[in-house]
Amino acid sequence: MEVNIHPRFNVPLFLVTTVKDVENVWSEKFTYRTVGVMTTLDKAKEIVEGNKGDIFEFYYSFAVIEEIVSDVMYPLAKSKHWYKWNDSLRGYEACECPLKSDSYGAYAIG
């Protein structure tokens, strides 16, 4: 298949996904929700770090920002930025990947 290199294609996208419990990442109990698609990492961080729109909802303990490019089927994330909810701060704070293995393509895509 030929890849179209037109300037409007292959735009970086930053997907914001909230995750309930990373313990069940490989099971049917894995609960996540993609809450936004941004065109800049700064905007995605602003949403997570500011808990914009109450993405925590007293339910989602983690959030991940994944960078993918547009117009690609089954994309692999180029980068991932993990966050964990901190009750004391009443907000998300950056953290290391909470998973033993983070080889999954892109959580936001499923």
A tleap script that builds the chain and sets N, CA, C and O, in Angstrom:
source leaprc.protein.ff14SB
mol = sequence {
  NMET GLU VAL ASN ILE HIE PRO ARG PHE ASN
  VAL PRO LEU PHE LEU VAL THR THR VAL LYS
  ASP VAL GLU ASN VAL TRP SER GLU LYS PHE
  THR TYR ARG THR VAL GLY VAL MET THR THR
  LEU ASP LYS ALA LYS GLU ILE VAL GLU GLY
  ASN LYS GLY ASP ILE PHE GLU PHE TYR TYR
  SER PHE ALA VAL ILE GLU GLU ILE VAL SER
  ASP VAL MET TYR PRO LEU ALA LYS SER LYS
  HIE TRP TYR LYS TRP ASN ASP SER LEU ARG
  GLY TYR GLU ALA CYS GLU CYS PRO LEU LYS
  SER ASP SER TYR GLY ALA TYR ALA ILE CGLY
}
set mol.1.N position { 0.835 -1.174 0.000 }
set mol.1.CA position { 0.000 0.000 0.000 }
set mol.1.C position { 0.882 1.240 0.000 }
set mol.1.O position { 1.836 1.330 0.773 }
set mol.2.N position { 0.571 2.170 -0.845 }
set mol.2.CA position { 1.340 3.410 -0.929 }
set mol.2.C position { 0.890 4.387 0.152 }
set mol.2.O position { -0.306 4.546 0.398 }
set mol.3.N position { 1.846 5.030 0.786 }
set mol.3.CA position { 1.550 6.004 1.838 }
set mol.3.C position { 1.504 7.392 1.229 }
set mol.3.O position { 2.428 7.788 0.518 }
set mol.4.N position { 0.441 8.133 1.499 }
set mol.4.CA position { 0.292 9.487 0.994 }
set mol.4.C position { 1.083 10.441 1.891 }
set mol.4.O position { 0.857 10.490 3.100 }
set mol.5.N position { 1.996 11.186 1.307 }
set mol.5.CA position { 2.843 12.103 2.074 }
set mol.5.C position { 2.352 13.549 1.922 }
set mol.5.O position { 3.114 14.491 2.136 }
set mol.6.N position { 1.123 13.712 1.565 }
set mol.6.CA position { 0.535 15.050 1.460 }
set mol.6.C position { 0.698 15.749 2.811 }
set mol.6.O position { 0.579 15.097 3.848 }
set mol.7.N position { 0.966 17.059 2.827 }
set mol.7.CA position { 1.211 17.771 4.090 }
set mol.7.C position { 0.097 17.634 5.127 }
set mol.7.O position { 0.375 17.733 6.322 }
set mol.8.N position { -1.137 17.412 4.720 }
set mol.8.CA position { -2.210 17.321 5.701 }
set mol.8.C position { -2.287 15.940 6.345 }
set mol.8.O position { -3.032 15.738 7.304 }
set mol.9.N position { -1.528 15.004 5.824 }
set mol.9.CA position { -1.513 13.661 6.392 }
set mol.9.C position { -0.369 13.518 7.386 }
set mol.9.O position { 0.536 14.351 7.429 }
set mol.10.N position { -0.416 12.469 8.175 }
set mol.10.CA position { 0.623 12.151 9.147 }
set mol.10.C position { 0.827 13.279 10.151 }
set mol.10.O position { 1.957 13.603 10.517 }
set mol.11.N position { -0.265 13.864 10.585 }
set mol.11.CA position { -0.256 14.908 11.595 }
set mol.11.C position { -0.121 14.246 12.965 }
set mol.11.O position { -0.807 13.259 13.231 }
set mol.12.N position { 0.743 14.761 13.839 }
set mol.12.CA position { 0.808 14.169 15.178 }
set mol.12.C position { -0.471 14.453 15.961 }
set mol.12.O position { -1.000 15.564 15.929 }
set mol.13.N position { -0.950 13.446 16.652 }
set mol.13.CA position { -2.123 13.566 17.504 }
set mol.13.C position { -1.756 13.062 18.887 }
set mol.13.O position { -0.976 12.119 19.025 }
set mol.14.N position { -2.316 13.688 19.906 }
set mol.14.CA position { -2.049 13.303 21.287 }
set mol.14.C position { -3.369 12.888 21.913 }
set mol.14.O position { -4.243 13.719 22.160 }
set mol.15.N position { -3.504 11.595 22.166 }
set mol.15.CA position { -4.740 11.034 22.689 }
set mol.15.C position { -4.673 10.952 24.206 }
set mol.15.O position { -3.704 10.439 24.768 }
set mol.16.N position { -5.701 11.456 24.860 }
set mol.16.CA position { -5.780 11.452 26.317 }
set mol.16.C position { -6.757 10.347 26.717 }
set mol.16.O position { -7.930 10.369 26.345 }
set mol.17.N position { -6.247 9.384 27.480 }
set mol.17.CA position { -7.060 8.245 27.902 }
set mol.17.C position { -6.962 8.093 29.409 }
set mol.17.O position { -5.869 8.128 29.975 }
set mol.18.N position { -8.102 7.925 30.054 }
set mol.18.CA position { -8.125 7.668 31.490 }
set mol.18.C position { -8.289 6.175 31.708 }
set mol.18.O position { -8.968 5.493 30.940 }
set mol.19.N position { -7.650 5.669 32.777 }
set mol.19.CA position { -7.607 4.230 33.049 }
set mol.19.C position { -8.016 3.985 34.493 }
set mol.19.O position { -7.514 4.645 35.403 }
set mol.20.N position { -8.915 3.047 34.705 }
set mol.20.CA position { -9.393 2.736 36.053 }
set mol.20.C position { -8.336 1.994 36.858 }
set mol.20.O position { -7.930 2.444 37.929 }
set mol.21.N position { -7.894 0.857 36.337 }
set mol.21.CA position { -7.064 -0.057 37.122 }
set mol.21.C position { -6.059 -0.733 36.212 }
set mol.21.O position { -6.437 -1.519 35.343 }
set mol.22.N position { -4.793 -0.439 36.400 }
set mol.22.CA position { -3.777 -1.036 35.535 }
set mol.22.C position { -3.520 -2.504 35.865 }
set mol.22.O position { -2.854 -3.201 35.100 }
set mol.23.N position { -4.039 -2.978 36.993 }
set mol.23.CA position { -3.854 -4.385 37.362 }
set mol.23.C position { -4.503 -5.325 36.349 }
set mol.23.O position { -4.024 -6.439 36.136 }
set mol.24.N position { -5.577 -4.884 35.735 }
set mol.24.CA position { -6.334 -5.741 34.829 }
set mol.24.C position { -6.120 -5.397 33.363 }
set mol.24.O position { -7.012 -5.597 32.539 }
set mol.25.N position { -4.954 -4.885 33.040 }
set mol.25.CA position { -4.721 -4.382 31.696 }
set mol.25.C position { -4.939 -5.435 30.605 }
set mol.25.O position { -5.324 -5.076 29.493 }
set mol.26.N position { -4.717 -6.671 30.874 }
set mol.26.CA position { -4.874 -7.706 29.837 }
set mol.26.C position { -6.153 -8.515 30.017 }
set mol.26.O position { -6.265 -9.611 29.466 }
set mol.27.N position { -7.110 -8.006 30.767 }
set mol.27.CA position { -8.344 -8.753 30.972 }
set mol.27.C position { -9.550 -7.948 30.516 }
set mol.27.O position { -9.445 -6.765 30.195 }
set mol.28.N position { -10.694 -8.617 30.496 }
set mol.28.CA position { -11.926 -7.930 30.115 }
set mol.28.C position { -12.346 -6.904 31.162 }
set mol.28.O position { -13.234 -6.091 30.904 }
set mol.29.N position { -11.722 -6.930 32.343 }
set mol.29.CA position { -12.023 -5.965 33.400 }
set mol.29.C position { -11.292 -4.637 33.202 }
set mol.29.O position { -11.545 -3.675 33.926 }
set mol.30.N position { -10.395 -4.583 32.233 }
set mol.30.CA position { -9.634 -3.355 31.974 }
set mol.30.C position { -10.603 -2.264 31.534 }
set mol.30.O position { -11.272 -2.391 30.509 }
set mol.31.N position { -10.671 -1.196 32.315 }
set mol.31.CA position { -11.613 -0.114 32.055 }
set mol.31.C position { -10.844 1.151 31.697 }
set mol.31.O position { -10.023 1.634 32.476 }
set mol.32.N position { -11.116 1.671 30.528 }
set mol.32.CA position { -10.460 2.896 30.085 }
set mol.32.C position { -11.426 3.699 29.229 }
set mol.32.O position { -12.429 3.183 28.737 }
set mol.33.N position { -11.100 4.969 29.067 }
set mol.33.CA position { -11.944 5.830 28.246 }
set mol.33.C position { -11.086 6.920 27.622 }
set mol.33.O position { -10.372 7.635 28.325 }
set mol.34.N position { -11.155 7.043 26.334 }
set mol.34.CA position { -10.445 8.108 25.646 }
set mol.34.C position { -11.305 9.363 25.731 }
set mol.34.O position { -12.448 9.389 25.275 }
set mol.35.N position { -10.723 10.406 26.329 }
set mol.35.CA position { -11.502 11.615 26.598 }
set mol.35.C position { -11.150 12.783 25.693 }
set mol.35.O position { -11.859 13.789 25.683 }
set mol.36.N position { -10.063 12.667 24.928 }
set mol.36.CA position { -9.699 13.786 24.065 }
set mol.36.C position { -8.633 13.449 23.055 }
set mol.36.O position { -7.830 12.537 23.250 }
set mol.37.N position { -8.638 14.194 21.978 }
set mol.37.CA position { -7.622 14.105 20.930 }
set mol.37.C position { -7.128 15.524 20.690 }
set mol.37.O position { -7.887 16.389 20.252 }
set mol.38.N position { -5.872 15.753 20.974 }
set mol.38.CA position { -5.287 17.090 20.866 }
set mol.38.C position { -4.214 17.098 19.776 }
set mol.38.O position { -3.693 16.051 19.391 }
set mol.39.N position { -3.898 18.281 19.294 }
set mol.39.CA position { -2.861 18.398 18.263 }
set mol.39.C position { -1.506 18.796 18.833 }
set mol.39.O position { -0.517 18.856 18.102 }
set mol.40.N position { -1.455 19.072 20.149 }
set mol.40.CA position { -0.161 19.373 20.779 }
set mol.40.C position { -0.056 18.644 22.117 }
set mol.40.O position { -1.055 18.410 22.798 }
set mol.41.N position { 1.159 18.296 22.469 }
set mol.41.CA position { 1.410 17.666 23.761 }
set mol.41.C position { 1.076 18.639 24.896 }
set mol.41.O position { 0.542 18.233 25.928 }
set mol.42.N position { 1.388 19.905 24.704 }
set mol.42.CA position { 1.098 20.900 25.745 }
set mol.42.C position { -0.395 20.962 26.068 }
set mol.42.O position { -0.774 21.044 27.236 }
set mol.43.N position { -1.236 20.922 25.048 }
set mol.43.CA position { -2.687 20.971 25.271 }
set mol.43.C position { -3.148 19.704 25.989 }
set mol.43.O position { -3.985 19.775 26.889 }
set mol.44.N position { -2.613 18.553 25.602 }
set mol.44.CA position { -2.977 17.293 26.254 }
set mol.44.C position { -2.557 17.310 27.724 }
set mol.44.O position { -3.318 16.887 28.595 }
set mol.45.N position { -1.342 17.800 27.997 }
set mol.45.CA position { -0.873 17.903 29.384 }
set mol.45.C position { -1.743 18.860 30.187 }
set mol.45.O position { -2.030 18.601 31.355 }
set mol.46.N position { -2.162 19.951 29.580 }
set mol.46.CA position { -3.014 20.923 30.254 }
set mol.46.C position { -4.326 20.260 30.696 }
set mol.46.O position { -4.819 20.526 31.793 }
set mol.47.N position { -4.874 19.421 29.862 }
set mol.47.CA position { -6.123 18.732 30.188 }
set mol.47.C position { -5.922 17.765 31.348 }
set mol.47.O position { -6.710 17.750 32.294 }
set mol.48.N position { -4.864 16.958 31.275 }
set mol.48.CA position { -4.620 15.967 32.332 }
set mol.48.C position { -4.212 16.649 33.636 }
set mol.48.O position { -4.816 16.412 34.683 }
set mol.49.N position { -3.206 17.480 33.569 }
set mol.49.CA position { -2.685 18.103 34.786 }
set mol.49.C position { -3.697 19.039 35.446 }
set mol.49.O position { -3.630 19.258 36.656 }
set mol.50.N position { -4.619 19.588 34.682 }
set mol.50.CA position { -5.640 20.462 35.230 }
set mol.50.C position { -6.962 19.746 35.487 }
set mol.50.O position { -7.937 20.360 35.918 }
set mol.51.N position { -6.983 18.430 35.215 }
set mol.51.CA position { -8.208 17.641 35.376 }
set mol.51.C position { -9.391 18.352 34.706 }
set mol.51.O position { -10.483 18.434 35.268 }
set mol.52.N position { -9.151 18.857 33.508 }
set mol.52.CA position { -10.183 19.598 32.767 }
set mol.52.C position { -11.376 18.693 32.487 }
set mol.52.O position { -11.216 17.537 32.096 }
set mol.53.N position { -12.549 19.223 32.688 }
set mol.53.CA position { -13.759 18.448 32.452 }
set mol.53.C position { -13.945 17.316 33.441 }
set mol.53.O position { -14.732 16.399 33.205 }
set mol.54.N position { -13.212 17.378 34.564 }
set mol.54.CA position { -13.252 16.327 35.582 }
set mol.54.C position { -13.028 14.950 34.978 }
set mol.54.O position { -13.852 14.050 35.138 }
set mol.55.N position { -11.909 14.793 34.284 }
set mol.55.CA position { -11.613 13.494 33.669 }
set mol.55.C position { -11.365 12.409 34.714 }
set mol.55.O position { -11.469 11.222 34.405 }
set mol.56.N position { -11.043 12.795 35.936 }
set mol.56.CA position { -10.856 11.816 37.025 }
set mol.56.C position { -12.176 11.144 37.389 }
set mol.56.O position { -12.231 9.921 37.515 }
set mol.57.N position { -13.214 11.909 37.557 }
set mol.57.CA position { -14.564 11.418 37.867 }
set mol.57.C position { -14.608 10.519 39.104 }
set mol.57.O position { -15.501 9.680 39.220 }
set mol.58.N position { -13.660 10.681 40.028 }
set mol.58.CA position { -13.579 9.828 41.216 }
set mol.58.C position { -13.561 8.351 40.832 }
set mol.58.O position { -14.082 7.505 41.559 }
set mol.59.N position { -12.958 8.051 39.689 }
set mol.59.CA position { -12.985 6.685 39.170 }
set mol.59.C position { -11.679 6.283 38.489 }
set mol.59.O position { -11.172 5.185 38.717 }
set mol.60.N position { -11.136 7.162 37.658 }
set mol.60.CA position { -9.973 6.817 36.838 }
set mol.60.C position { -8.669 7.193 37.546 }
set mol.60.O position { -8.313 8.369 37.623 }
set mol.61.N position { -7.971 6.195 38.054 }
set mol.61.CA position { -6.751 6.408 38.837 }
set mol.61.C position { -5.546 6.829 38.004 }
set mol.61.O position { -4.608 7.435 38.524 }
set mol.62.N position { -5.569 6.513 36.728 }
set mol.62.CA position { -4.440 6.824 35.857 }
set mol.62.C position { -4.922 7.533 34.597 }
set mol.62.O position { -6.086 7.439 34.208 }
set mol.63.N position { -3.995 8.240 33.978 }
set mol.63.CA position { -4.243 8.843 32.667 }
set mol.63.C position { -2.969 8.638 31.853 }
set mol.63.O position { -1.864 8.615 32.393 }
set mol.64.N position { -3.148 8.494 30.562 }
set mol.64.CA position { -1.996 8.354 29.681 }
set mol.64.C position { -2.226 9.225 28.451 }
set mol.64.O position { -3.321 9.267 27.891 }
set mol.65.N position { -1.170 9.912 28.052 }
set mol.65.CA position { -1.180 10.679 26.813 }
set mol.65.C position { -0.318 9.908 25.831 }
set mol.65.O position { 0.848 9.624 26.103 }
set mol.66.N position { -0.895 9.571 24.690 }
set mol.66.CA position { -0.161 8.809 23.679 }
set mol.66.C position { -0.057 9.626 22.394 }
set mol.66.O position { -1.041 10.192 21.918 }
set mol.67.N position { 1.142 9.673 21.852 }
set mol.67.CA position { 1.358 10.362 20.581 }
set mol.67.C position { 1.280 9.345 19.454 }
set mol.67.O position { 2.013 8.356 19.440 }
set mol.68.N position { 0.381 9.601 18.509 }
set mol.68.CA position { 0.307 8.794 17.296 }
set mol.68.C position { 0.301 9.756 16.112 }
set mol.68.O position { 0.239 10.971 16.299 }
set mol.69.N position { 0.363 9.227 14.913 }
set mol.69.CA position { 0.214 10.072 13.725 }
set mol.69.C position { -1.088 9.690 13.036 }
set mol.69.O position { -1.537 8.547 13.113 }
set mol.70.N position { -1.678 10.656 12.369 }
set mol.70.CA position { -2.945 10.429 11.692 }
set mol.70.C position { -2.755 9.575 10.439 }
set mol.70.O position { -1.642 9.401 9.941 }
set mol.71.N position { -3.862 9.056 9.953 }
set mol.71.CA position { -3.911 8.313 8.690 }
set mol.71.C position { -3.070 7.048 8.706 }
set mol.71.O position { -2.476 6.676 7.694 }
set mol.72.N position { -3.020 6.388 9.857 }
set mol.72.CA position { -2.299 5.120 9.998 }
set mol.72.C position { -3.241 4.131 10.678 }
set mol.72.O position { -3.852 4.453 11.697 }
set mol.73.N position { -3.358 2.946 10.124 }
set mol.73.CA position { -4.168 1.917 10.763 }
set mol.73.C position { -3.332 1.197 11.812 }
set mol.73.O position { -2.140 0.971 11.605 }
set mol.74.N position { -3.942 0.838 12.929 }
set mol.74.CA position { -3.288 0.151 14.038 }
set mol.74.C position { -1.986 0.845 14.443 }
set mol.74.O position { -0.924 0.223 14.437 }
set mol.75.N position { -2.064 2.108 14.787 }
set mol.75.CA position { -0.838 2.852 15.085 }
set mol.75.C position { -0.195 2.416 16.404 }
set mol.75.O position { -0.871 2.025 17.356 }
set mol.76.N position { 1.106 2.499 16.420 }
set mol.76.CA position { 1.858 2.323 17.661 }
set mol.76.C position { 2.101 3.718 18.219 }
set mol.76.O position { 2.354 4.660 17.467 }
set mol.77.N position { 2.024 3.844 19.508 }
set mol.77.CA position { 2.282 5.143 20.124 }
set mol.77.C position { 3.766 5.473 19.992 }
set mol.77.O position { 4.625 4.652 20.314 }
set mol.78.N position { 4.055 6.677 19.516 }
set mol.78.CA position { 5.445 7.129 19.406 }
set mol.78.C position { 5.996 7.486 20.773 }
set mol.78.O position { 7.190 7.329 21.027 }
set mol.79.N position { 5.126 7.967 21.660 }
set mol.79.CA position { 5.525 8.277 23.027 }
set mol.79.C position { 4.301 8.131 23.922 }
set mol.79.O position { 3.162 8.243 23.471 }
set mol.80.N position { 4.567 7.877 25.210 }
set mol.80.CA position { 3.499 7.753 26.202 }
set mol.80.C position { 3.909 8.523 27.444 }
set mol.80.O position { 5.057 8.456 27.882 }
set mol.81.N position { 2.960 9.250 28.002 }
set mol.81.CA position { 3.184 10.029 29.216 }
set mol.81.C position { 2.129 9.601 30.223 }
set mol.81.O position { 0.942 9.866 30.038 }
set mol.82.N position { 2.565 8.939 31.290 }
set mol.82.CA position { 1.652 8.406 32.294 }
set mol.82.C position { 1.480 9.368 33.460 }
set mol.82.O position { 2.397 10.104 33.823 }
set mol.83.N position { 0.286 9.343 34.036 }
set mol.83.CA position { -0.056 10.159 35.201 }
set mol.83.C position { -0.846 9.304 36.187 }
set mol.83.O position { -1.584 8.401 35.792 }
set mol.84.N position { -0.680 9.599 37.464 }
set mol.84.CA position { -1.429 8.915 38.513 }
set mol.84.C position { -2.156 9.967 39.348 }
set mol.84.O position { -1.614 11.035 39.634 }
set mol.85.N position { -3.397 9.644 39.733 }
set mol.85.CA position { -4.171 10.569 40.565 }
set mol.85.C position { -3.563 10.646 41.947 }
set mol.85.O position { -3.209 9.624 42.536 }
set mol.86.N position { -3.442 11.855 42.466 }
set mol.86.CA position { -2.924 12.084 43.800 }
set mol.86.C position { -4.024 12.779 44.597 }
set mol.86.O position { -4.347 13.938 44.336 }
set mol.87.N position { -4.602 12.065 45.575 }
set mol.87.CA position { -5.697 12.623 46.369 }
set mol.87.C position { -5.275 13.885 47.118 }
set mol.87.O position { -6.051 14.835 47.228 }
set mol.88.N position { -4.050 13.894 47.629 }
set mol.88.CA position { -3.580 15.058 48.387 }
set mol.88.C position { -3.531 16.311 47.517 }
set mol.88.O position { -3.885 17.406 47.954 }
set mol.89.N position { -3.088 16.126 46.284 }
set mol.89.CA position { -3.006 17.261 45.351 }
set mol.89.C position { -4.338 17.530 44.655 }
set mol.89.O position { -4.535 18.589 44.059 }
set mol.90.N position { -5.236 16.574 44.736 }
set mol.90.CA position { -6.510 16.635 44.016 }
set mol.90.C position { -6.274 16.839 42.523 }
set mol.90.O position { -6.933 17.637 41.858 }
set mol.91.N position { -5.288 16.068 42.028 }
set mol.91.CA position { -4.956 16.154 40.607 }
set mol.91.C position { -4.039 15.019 40.188 }
set mol.91.O position { -3.544 14.248 41.010 }
set mol.92.N position { -3.831 14.945 38.900 }
set mol.92.CA position { -2.911 13.950 38.350 }
set mol.92.C position { -1.494 14.496 38.416 }
set mol.92.O position { -1.267 15.696 38.261 }
set mol.93.N position { -0.534 13.586 38.651 }
set mol.93.CA position { 0.868 13.962 38.580 }
set mol.93.C position { 1.599 12.928 37.738 }
set mol.93.O position { 1.239 11.751 37.723 }
set mol.94.N position { 2.628 13.383 37.039 }
set mol.94.CA position { 3.395 12.503 36.164 }
set mol.94.C position { 3.971 11.347 36.967 }
set mol.94.O position { 4.368 11.514 38.120 }
set mol.95.N position { 4.013 10.176 36.346 }
set mol.95.CA position { 4.573 8.993 37.000 }
set mol.95.C position { 5.232 8.112 35.951 }
set mol.95.O position { 5.047 8.300 34.749 }
set mol.96.N position { 5.992 7.162 36.427 }
set mol.96.CA position { 6.553 6.149 35.537 }
set mol.96.C position { 5.415 5.254 35.061 }
set mol.96.O position { 4.349 5.212 35.676 }
set mol.97.N position { 5.640 4.558 33.993 }
set mol.97.CA position { 4.630 3.621 33.503 }
set mol.97.C position { 4.315 2.612 34.606 }
set mol.97.O position { 5.229 1.960 35.112 }
set mol.98.N position { 3.061 2.469 34.989 }
set mol.98.CA position { 2.706 1.579 36.093 }
set mol.98.C position { 2.615 0.104 35.699 }
set mol.98.O position { 2.341 -0.746 36.547 }
set mol.99.N position { 2.837 -0.200 34.451 }
set mol.99.CA position { 2.695 -1.567 33.965 }
set mol.99.C position { 4.034 -2.299 33.945 }
set mol.99.O position { 5.089 -1.687 33.779 }
set mol.100.N position { 3.973 -3.598 34.115 }
set mol.100.CA position { 5.199 -4.400 34.031 }
set mol.100.C position { 5.756 -4.351 32.612 }
set mol.100.O position { 6.969 -4.323 32.408 }
set mol.101.N position { 4.876 -4.340 31.663 }
set mol.101.CA position { 5.271 -4.257 30.259 }
set mol.101.C position { 4.343 -3.270 29.575 }
set mol.101.O position { 3.125 -3.350 29.732 }
set mol.102.N position { 4.900 -2.356 28.831 }
set mol.102.CA position { 4.078 -1.369 28.148 }
set mol.102.C position { 4.297 -1.474 26.639 }
set mol.102.O position { 4.561 -0.478 25.965 }
set mol.103.N position { 4.186 -2.683 26.130 }
set mol.103.CA position { 4.408 -2.892 24.708 }
set mol.103.C position { 3.131 -2.779 23.891 }
set mol.103.O position { 3.152 -2.940 22.671 }
set mol.104.N position { 2.018 -2.501 24.563 }
set mol.104.CA position { 0.736 -2.362 23.882 }
set mol.104.C position { 0.805 -1.180 22.924 }
set mol.104.O position { 1.394 -0.153 23.258 }
set mol.105.N position { 0.220 -1.305 21.753 }
set mol.105.CA position { 0.289 -0.274 20.729 }
set mol.105.C position { -0.194 1.082 21.153 }
set mol.105.O position { 0.600 2.012 21.300 }
set mol.106.N position { -1.497 1.210 21.353 }
set mol.106.CA position { -2.082 2.487 21.773 }
set mol.106.C position { -3.379 2.173 22.510 }
set mol.106.O position { -4.330 1.663 21.918 }
set mol.107.N position { -3.411 2.477 23.788 }
set mol.107.CA position { -4.589 2.187 24.615 }
set mol.107.C position { -5.826 2.902 24.084 }
set mol.107.O position { -6.925 2.348 24.107 }
set mol.108.N position { -5.650 4.121 23.608 }
set mol.108.CA position { -6.780 4.905 23.129 }
set mol.108.C position { -7.486 4.247 21.941 }
set mol.108.O position { -8.689 4.427 21.752 }
set mol.109.N position { -6.753 3.501 21.162 }
set mol.109.CA position { -7.316 2.854 19.983 }
set mol.109.C position { -8.007 1.545 20.349 }
set mol.109.O position { -8.961 1.137 19.686 }
set mol.110.N position { -7.531 0.889 21.398 }
set mol.110.CA position { -8.134 -0.368 21.845 }
set mol.110.C position { -7.483 -1.582 21.247 }
set mol.110.O position { -7.890 -2.707 21.537 }
savepdb mol mol.pdb
quit
